[in-house]
Each structure stands twice: as structure tokens, then as C-alpha cells.
């Protein structure tokens, strides 16, 4: 599974409280039902981390290397759309021939479709999906592979119903509030183009943070001294996705060549667009954390962790979790530095002016 090997796509959550021994019993009571109970409605429940159908949840199976490690498994049966369309066509043709009709009305076609779905559904294999999560009690953080809004809602709701633990998503607003006591709702949008006033652009704190991170990587040396981590270099790379809400073509993605130095990137910035998604790297010595960052939702995709030294399952997992915590500390520190600067009106006025010059003077490769 993803936390044990390979790249990671995930969100972070603040746990309202730590998980207790009694919570393991609650997870076990809400374990994923046997597959033979699956009918037309979706079934879901918790499983241990060994595989997606590991219904045995106890103190031994719920933890891996000292970390709570479980999966919310969902299963449902669906009839593939191509198969359903073909079966409906066969049945409709048979009915039209039997009744000597040239066509069927919508009611008849709906009834045929419903009966075919009822006939085929029991024969369909179950479709399984899992949302893995790990809880780090030292940082009180939850890492979960729930990247879509639908998955986010399902995970948060099911976790609360099962244990009573509230998982608060670590988004721009919540991190700023918890870390610095700052309400980012008080911020007015900022324009980084001399061609547009602040009131003429939209913006989110996440997009402004990614723009600031890009600016700092190019104009402030791209280095940060992270407490308990050490010196970390950071850089923003392509592909780049720019966005500006409004009429017309408001989102563009630059992939080919050197998107950082492309005329299209400069044009997008001058027109008021802000960076919404980009590849980011954190580097400490020979260790590299490379990921794609979605600035709107604070979703991290395809995070590649540095290589681990051990090969046994438990040891490798523990090393990966330490590396993931290093990533979290680095990201939180950088965002915290942005929030402090952004919330200081005098400092932000100077920064915004410098960033506008950075945009206006951007070199291009063509």
C-alpha cells in the first residue's frame, strides 16, 4: 500500500484528540463487512493495513511500527456502461420487433434499462477502493490518501461516526489559524502584476503562497533553516498551472520546454493569473522530496520520498514516516513564514512591490 512503498498522494489533517485503546475496539466493530453481503448498495468499513480485505482489527494489526495504520475500504457493484448499453440495445430491438414498433418511448426504455441492471448486477464483480490513513501521535497529524472532495467527506464523516475523533483538514485557513493565530479571511486579494490593481484580481491564500514560494526560490536563495530538520533548499518547477477566475480562458497549463522561462508564463503572470499547481522539490544534502502541489486544496500528489536504508517492512515503514514528518515540518515552516509576512501589512506591501518587479522583469527563453 502507498504508505509502505512508492509515491504518495495525500492530504494532512489535525486530529482533535489522540486515538485510544478503546478506539481500536470501535474500528473493529465497524470493520468492513464480508463481501458476500454486498448487494446493490455500497458497503464500507475499516480494515487493517496488511491488505484491503484485512477485517481482523486489534492492537497487533492496527499498528505498524508504532503508528496507527488503517484503511477505509469501500465496495460496490456496477454494470459497465458499454455492457449496459449493448444489453439495452438488444432488448429494445427485441421488444420493437415483437410489438412491431419503429421506436420505444422514454418510459419503456427506462424500464428496460432498470430490469437489465437488476439482472446483471448480481453477476458483477465488486469494485474495491481504499483510503489509507496513518496517525502520528507525536505530531498529532493524520495523513490520508483521500485526495478528492468526495473521499475527504467520506473519510472525515466515517472516522467521526466510528470513534468520535474529528479530523480537521490542514488547509490554508486551518494551518494559519492553528500555527499563527491568523485569520486569512481578513486578507484582500493581491495582484502581482503592475497591469492590474489588487481589486481587479481574485485569489486564494494557497495560490499566493505558491507564488511567494516561487519568488523566494528565485530571488531569496531558496533556502530555509527548519527547526529540528536543518537547512532545506526548495524550488518550484514545471509543469505549471496558472489560473484566474472570470470570463474566457482562465486556466492554462505549461508543460513543454522550459515552462519557467516561457513567454507564456510571463504573459500569464502579467495578465493577473496566479500559480495554482506546480512541481516542488525540497532538498537536504542528497535527500530529495519531490511532489506536485495543488495550492487550492493543499493536496500533495506523487510525493517521492528519499530512499530508505532498511528493507524489512516495519523498518522501512518507520523510516518513510520519519521522512514524511520531515516533509510536513518543512512545508508547515515555509507556509508559516509566508503567513507571518502576508499578515504584516508593511512587510507585505514591500514584498508585493518586489514580486511585481520580479514578474515584470522575468527573463524568457524565446
N, C-alpha and C positions, 0 to 999 in steps of 0.2 A: 504494500500500500504506500501512498505518497509520502507519508512522514518517515517511512523506513528507508526509502531509496528514491532516486530520480529527482526531477524538479518538482517544485511545489507551487500550487496556485491556491491562495487562501485569503481570508480576512482575519483580523485580530479583534478580540473582544475583551472588555473588562468584566471580570467575574464579580458579581455583587458580594459574594462570600466564597470561602473555600469549600471544597467538597468534603463531606464527612463520611464516616463508615456507614452510617445509615443510608446515605445516598446510593451506595453500591447496591444495597438491597432494593432500592427503588428502581434503579436501572434494570436489575434482574427481573423485577415484577413487570416491567414494561418492555421485556425482551421481544425481539422480532418474532411474530407468530410463525408456526410451521407453514411451509409453502402450500401444503395441501388444503389450507384454509382459504387460499386466495380464490376469489370469485371475480365478479365484475368490478367491485370497489377496490381501490388501492389499500394495501396494508403497509404498516411501517412499525418500526421498533428498534431497540438498541441491540447491538452485537458487540462482542469483544473484538480486539484488533487483529486476531490471527487470520481471519478471513471474513468475507461479507455475510456468511451464514452462521457465524460462531455464536450460538444462542446461550452458551454457558458463561454467565457473568458472575464473578465472585472476586474476592480480594486478590487472588492469584492471576486471573485472566484480565481483569480490568486495568491493571497497571503494567507498564513496561519500563524497566529501568528507573522506577521511582516516579514516573509520570502517569497520570490518569489518561488512558488512551482507548477511546471507544468510537463506534461508528453508528450513525443513524441510517439504517437500511430502509429503503422504500421498494416496493414491488407492485407491479400491476400488469394486467394482460391487455394488449391492444391488438387489433387486427390491422396489419399493414395496409396503408391507403391504396396501394396498387392492387393488392389481392381483393380488397373490399370492392373497388371499382369494377374489377373484372367479374366477380361473382354477381354483382348487381346487374351488370350489363347482360350476363347470361340469363338471369332470372327475368329481367324486363323483356327481353326478346321472346322468351318462352310464354310469358303472360300475353304479350301483344299478339303472338301467333294464335294462342288458344282462344283469345277473345276477339280475334280479327280486328285489331285496332292499329292505327298508324302511330299512336303515341300514348303515353300514360300521363295522367295529371300528377301534380306535385304530391298530393296525399298518397296516391298509390306507390309512387317511387319511394317516399319516406317510409311507408310500411314495409316495403321490400327490403330496404336498407336495414331497418331495425331488426327484422326477422333473420337476415343473414348474419348480422353482428351477433345476435343471440346464439345462432347455430355454430358460428366459427370460434367465438371467444373461448369456450372451454378447451378447445384444441390448441390454443396458442401457448407458447412457452412464456413463462414470466419474464418480465423485463426488470432487472435489478439495478438499483443505483444506491450509492453510499456516500454519506458526508462524514468524513473522518474528523475527529477533533482530539486535541491534546490540551491538557491543563497543566500549566507550570505554576506550582504553588508558591515558588519563590518570588515570582513577579506578579502573581495573581492574574495572569493572562491566559485566555483561551485562544488557540489557533484552530481555525476550522476551514475546511475546503468548500464552504458554502459561498460561492462567488456571485451567483445571480440573486436578484431580489427575492425571487420565489423560494430559493433554497435558504436564503437568510431568514425569511419569515418562518419557514418550516422548522429550522433548527432552533431559533430563539424560542418559539412557542412550545415546541415539544420538550425542550430542556426545562423550561419553566414549569410545564404541566407535570413533568416527571419528578423533579427534585425541588422545585421552588426557587432554584438559582436563576437570577436574572443575568443574562449575557448582554452587556451594553456594547454595541458595535463601536470600535475605535475609529471613528470618522473624524474629519477635520474639527467639527464642533466639539465633540466629546473629549478629544485629546487636549485641545486648547483649554477647555474648562477645567479638566482634572489636573493638568500639569501646571498651568499658569494662572488659573482662575480668570481667564479671559473669555468674554462673550463675543464671538466673531460675528454675531448678528449685528453688532454695532458698526461694523466696517462698511464703508461705502465702496463700490467697485472702483478699481484703479486702472487707469489707462497707461500702457507702456509705450504708446505711440504719440509723437508730437502732433500728429494729424488729427487726434481725437481727444476731446476733453473727458474727464472722468465720468461725467454724467451720460456720455454717449456710448459707453460700453457696458456689457454685462460682466459677470464674473463670479467665481466661487473661490473660497479660500484655498481649496485644493489646487485649482489652476494657477492661482497667484503663487502658491508655494512652489509648484513645479517650475514656473517661470523664474522665481527667485533662485531656486536651486541651480538652474541652468546658468543664470547670470553669475552666481557665486563661483561655479565651477570654472567659468571662463575668465572672470575679472577679479576674483578674490583668492585665487590659488587653488581652490577645490580641495582644501584640507581642513579637517576638524579634529580637535582633541576631545575624544569621547571619554567621559568618566568611566573607569573600570574596563575600558576597552583599549584605549590608546589612540594614537594618531591614525585617522582613517581618511583616505582620499576618496573623492566622489566625482562622478562625471555623468553627464546626460548625453545620450547617443540616439541615433535614428534606429528604426523608423519613428517619425514624429507625426502626431495627430493634432492639428490646430482646429479650434472651434470658436465661433462667435454666434450667439443666438440671434435670430432675426430672419428677415426675408432673404431668399436667394440661396446660393451655395455657401452654407455657413460652416461646413466641416470639410477639411482636406487632410489626406494622409500622404506624407512624402517618404518614399522608401528607397528609390534607386539612386545610385551615385553617392554623392555626399550631401545628404539632406540638410545637415547642419549649416552648410555653406551655400546652399542652393538659392538662386534668386527667388524661387517660390516661397522659401521660408521667410526671407526678408520682406517680401510683399505681404505675406500673411500677417506678420507682426505689425507692419506699418498700417495695415487695414484694421487693426484692433483685435485680431484673433489672438487667442492665448493657447498655450500648450496644454492639451488635455491628457495625452498619453505619450509616453516615451520609454525607451530602454534606459535603465540607470545601472551604474556599477558602483559598488563600494569596494575599496581595495585596501588591504592591510598587509604590507610586505608582499608575500607570494599568494596570499589568500584573496579570493575574488568572490563577491556576491553579485551576481548579475540577474536582473529581473526587469519585467515590463510593469510600469506603474500606471494605474488608472487613477488619475488625480481627483476625479469627481467622487468616486466611491471608496477611495483608499483600498483598492483591491490590488493584490500583488500576484502577478501571473508569471509562471515559468521561472520561479526563483531557483537558480543553480547555486547550491552551497559549495564551499570549498571541500576538497577531498578529505575524507576521514582516514585515520590511521589504523583503526581496528576493523575486523571483518566479521566477528560474531554479531548476531542480530541485536542483542541487548547493548553491547558496547558501541556498535555503530549508531544505533538509535540515540543513545545518550550523547554522543559526540555531535550528531546532527542537531539535537535540541539545544546544546550549548551554542552551536554556530547560529541557530535560529534566534536565540536570545541576544547574541551579539548583534545580529541584524536589527532586531527590534530596538535595542538600546541606541544604535546608530541612527536609525530612522527617527525615533522619538526625539533625540537630541537635536537633530537638524530641524525638525518641524518646530520644536520648542524655540530654537534660536530665531526662526522666521516669525513665529507668533510674537515674541518679545519686540522684535524690530517693527513688525507691522502694527502693533498696538501703540507704539510710541509715535505720536503724530509728527514730532520734529524729525526724528530719525527716519521715519518712513517718507517724509517729504523729500529728504535728501536722497534716499535710496531710489525713490521713484524717478527723480530727475536724472540720476546716474543711469538707471535702467533705460530710460527713454533715449539717452545718448548712445548707450550700448546698442539699442535697436537701430537707431538712425545710422550709425557708423558700421553696421555689420558688413564684413567682407563677403564677397560671393566668389564662387569658383568659375563663374562664367561671365 
